[in-house]
Amino acid sequence: MAAYFSIILVVATLATGLIWLYDVLFLAPKRREKLALAEAGGTVTEEARENMLRESTVVETAHSVFPVIAFVMVLRSFIYEPFQIPSGSMMPTLLVGDFILVEKFSYGLRDPVWRSKLVETGEPERGDVAVFKYPEDPKVDYIKRVVGLPADKVIYRNKQLWIQPKCEAGSDCTGPQLVERAEVNRGEFVQDGIPLLRYKEQLGDVTHDILINPARSEMKQFFYRQGDLPAGEWIVPEGQYFVLGDNRDNSRDSRFWGFVPEANLVGKAVAIWISFEFDRQPSDLLPTWIPSGVRFNRIGAIH
């Protein structure tokens, strides 16, 4: 249902708008004409007058609903759209239960049905947390961090990240540079009983935290292979992007399925507007999908 919500919203907006317009252009004039003929033939009571001018139930509903639906469609399609974080692939930046706002106009204004770009407003920058249509199943929305820009060389080896930015003409082209990181703590987050390592990483102008599971292998055998390049090395094609999850050993990202085409971009995640805890057990009285608490300290901008 979520994958088709934009289409449903557009259809509902068009349907209610057309009903309202048809009434304004055709039905309302006929009602006024009927009232004028009645008044020319004699006195018309106020109640009869109201009955003659009254809209049908369908028109009245469309008249009331259209402005609301149109506002929601414009807001959701071109300005901000809410998303819920369903998995831990972006921990510690985003947690399960975070509800985020995605800025739809960051990477261009697109029509909500065919997703054709209408207006160019900007491009992803290194370090952005981006929402996009999963290339292997465009009905699914993914959220990851943009690591590689078009023409960048990206290397992921021994759980270390190297980036060689696009070599501009006339500039000195250096080799791949190690992305610096510093350990923050160990054990704040645990996965399958294993204390995770938390690092602070500098990615371009963006400072953010990542998690590494020291007990999990790199799974290089499952990496996406690009041409004759060694496993763990990629050159980002023009018009595409390389993305990683901040929870590096618990994220299915560009390492495993390749690049994100520019056409798949949805927007930039900019803020957490509410965050719920879901700590209930199956044995509890209330269902597990009912929040057990609110994490007010997580509300705010995403870095």
SVG drawing of the C-alpha trace seen along z (x, -y; Angstrom):
<svg xmlns="http://www.w3.org/2000/svg" viewBox="-46 -37 95 53">
<polyline fill="none" stroke="black" stroke-width="0.4" points="0.0,0.0 2.8,-2.4 4.3,-2.0 1.1,-3.2 0.2,-5.9 1.4,-8.7 -0.7,-7.4 -3.7,-7.1 -3.3,-10.6 -2.9,-12.0 -6.0,-10.2 -8.1,-11.3 -7.0,-14.9 -7.9,-14.8 -11.2,-13.1 -12.4,-15.5 -11.0,-18.5 -12.8,-17.5 -16.1,-16.9 -15.8,-20.3 -14.9,-22.0 -17.9,-20.3 -20.2,-21.6 -18.8,-25.2 -19.1,-25.2 -22.3,-23.2 -24.4,-22.2 -24.2,-25.4 -25.4,-27.6 -28.3,-25.2 -29.3,-25.4 -29.2,-29.2 -31.2,-29.2 -33.8,-26.9 -34.0,-29.3 -34.4,-32.3 -37.3,-30.7 -39.0,-29.8 -38.6,-33.4 -40.0,-34.8 -43.1,-32.7 -43.7,-33.9 -42.4,-34.0 -39.9,-31.3 -39.4,-30.4 -35.9,-30.4 -36.0,-26.7 -37.0,-26.1 -34.3,-28.5 -31.6,-26.6 -32.9,-23.2 -32.6,-24.5 -29.0,-25.8 -27.8,-22.9 -25.0,-20.8 -25.4,-17.0 -23.7,-14.8 -21.0,-13.8 -20.2,-17.4 -20.3,-18.7 -17.9,-16.0 -15.5,-16.8 -15.8,-20.5 -14.7,-19.8 -12.1,-17.2 -10.3,-18.6 -8.3,-21.5 -7.1,-19.1 -6.0,-16.3 -4.4,-18.8 -2.4,-20.4 -1.3,-17.0 -0.3,-15.9 1.8,-19.1 3.4,-18.8 4.2,-15.1 5.2,-15.1 7.4,-18.3 8.3,-19.4 8.5,-16.9 7.5,-13.3 7.4,-11.2 9.2,-7.9 9.6,-5.2 12.9,-3.5 12.1,0.3 15.6,1.7 18.9,1.1 21.1,0.7 21.6,-3.0 22.4,-2.7 23.6,-4.6 22.4,-7.6 18.9,-6.2 17.2,-3.6 14.2,-1.4 11.2,-3.4 12.6,-6.7 10.1,-8.7 11.9,-11.0 11.2,-13.8 12.6,-13.6 13.2,-16.8 11.8,-16.0 13.2,-19.1 16.8,-18.5 17.6,-16.4 15.1,-17.9 11.3,-18.2 9.7,-15.2 6.2,-14.4 4.6,-12.0 3.5,-9.3 6.2,-8.8 8.9,-10.5 10.2,-12.5 12.4,-15.4 10.5,-18.7 13.0,-21.2 16.7,-20.8 17.3,-21.9 20.5,-20.1 22.4,-16.9 23.5,-14.6 26.6,-15.5 29.1,-13.1 27.8,-12.3 24.1,-12.9 21.6,-10.5 19.4,-9.8 16.2,-7.9 15.9,-6.2 14.0,-3.5 15.9,-0.2 17.4,0.5 16.5,4.2 12.8,3.5 11.8,-0.1 8.6,0.4 10.8,0.5 12.3,-2.6 15.8,-2.4 17.8,-4.8 21.6,-4.9 24.5,-7.4 26.0,-8.7 29.6,-7.8 30.7,-7.8 29.7,-10.5 29.8,-10.0 33.4,-9.1 34.7,-8.5 36.7,-5.4 35.5,-3.6 37.5,-0.9 36.2,1.1 38.8,3.4 39.3,4.9 36.3,2.8 38.2,-0.4 36.9,-2.9 39.0,-4.6 37.8,-7.2 39.4,-8.7 37.3,-11.7 36.7,-12.4 39.8,-13.8 39.0,-17.2 40.9,-18.3 43.9,-20.4 44.0,-19.3 46.5,-17.1 44.9,-13.6 45.9,-11.8 45.3,-8.1 42.5,-6.8 42.5,-8.5 41.6,-6.6 38.5,-7.9 39.6,-8.9 37.8,-7.5 38.3,-7.5 36.9,-5.0 34.1,-6.4 33.2,-3.4 32.7,0.4 29.6,2.1 27.0,-0.7 25.3,1.3 25.2,5.1 24.3,7.4 23.8,11.1 25.6,10.8 28.6,9.1 29.6,5.7 29.9,3.3 32.7,0.8 31.4,-2.7 33.6,-5.1 33.3,-8.8 33.9,-9.1 34.7,-12.2 33.1,-11.9 33.7,-15.1 32.3,-17.9 30.0,-15.5 31.0,-14.0 28.9,-11.0 29.1,-7.7 29.3,-4.2 29.2,-0.7 31.6,2.2 31.0,5.8 34.4,7.2 33.2,10.8 31.6,10.6 33.5,11.3 33.6,8.8 31.6,11.2 33.7,10.1 32.6,13.1 29.1,11.6 30.3,8.1 29.0,6.7 31.8,7.1 32.3,4.4 34.0,5.5 37.6,6.5 38.0,4.5 39.1,6.5 36.4,7.4 35.8,4.4 36.7,1.8 34.2,-0.2 34.3,-3.2 30.9,-5.1 29.4,-5.6 28.1,-9.0 24.6,-9.7 24.9,-7.1 25.9,-7.0 27.5,-4.6 25.8,-4.2 26.6,-2.5 24.7,-1.9 26.2,-3.4 25.8,0.0 28.5,1.4 28.2,5.1 24.4,5.1 23.5,3.3 22.7,4.5 24.0,1.6 26.1,0.8 28.7,3.2 26.3,6.0 24.0,4.8 25.8,1.9 24.9,-1.8 21.9,-4.0 20.8,-5.7 20.0,-9.4 16.4,-8.7 15.9,-6.5 16.5,-9.3 13.6,-10.3 15.1,-13.0 17.4,-13.9 16.6,-12.8 16.9,-15.9 15.2,-15.4 13.7,-13.0 10.2,-14.3 9.4,-11.6 11.0,-8.4 9.3,-5.5 10.7,-2.6 9.3,0.9 10.5,3.0 7.4,5.1 7.7,8.9 5.1,11.3 4.1,12.3 3.1,8.7 -0.5,7.6 -0.3,5.1 0.7,6.0 4.4,5.6 3.5,3.0 2.3,0.5 5.2,-1.8 6.5,-1.3 7.9,-4.8 9.0,-8.0 12.7,-8.9 12.3,-12.7 16.1,-13.1 16.3,-11.9 14.1,-14.6 16.0,-17.0 18.3,-17.2 20.0,-14.2 23.8,-14.3"/>
</svg>
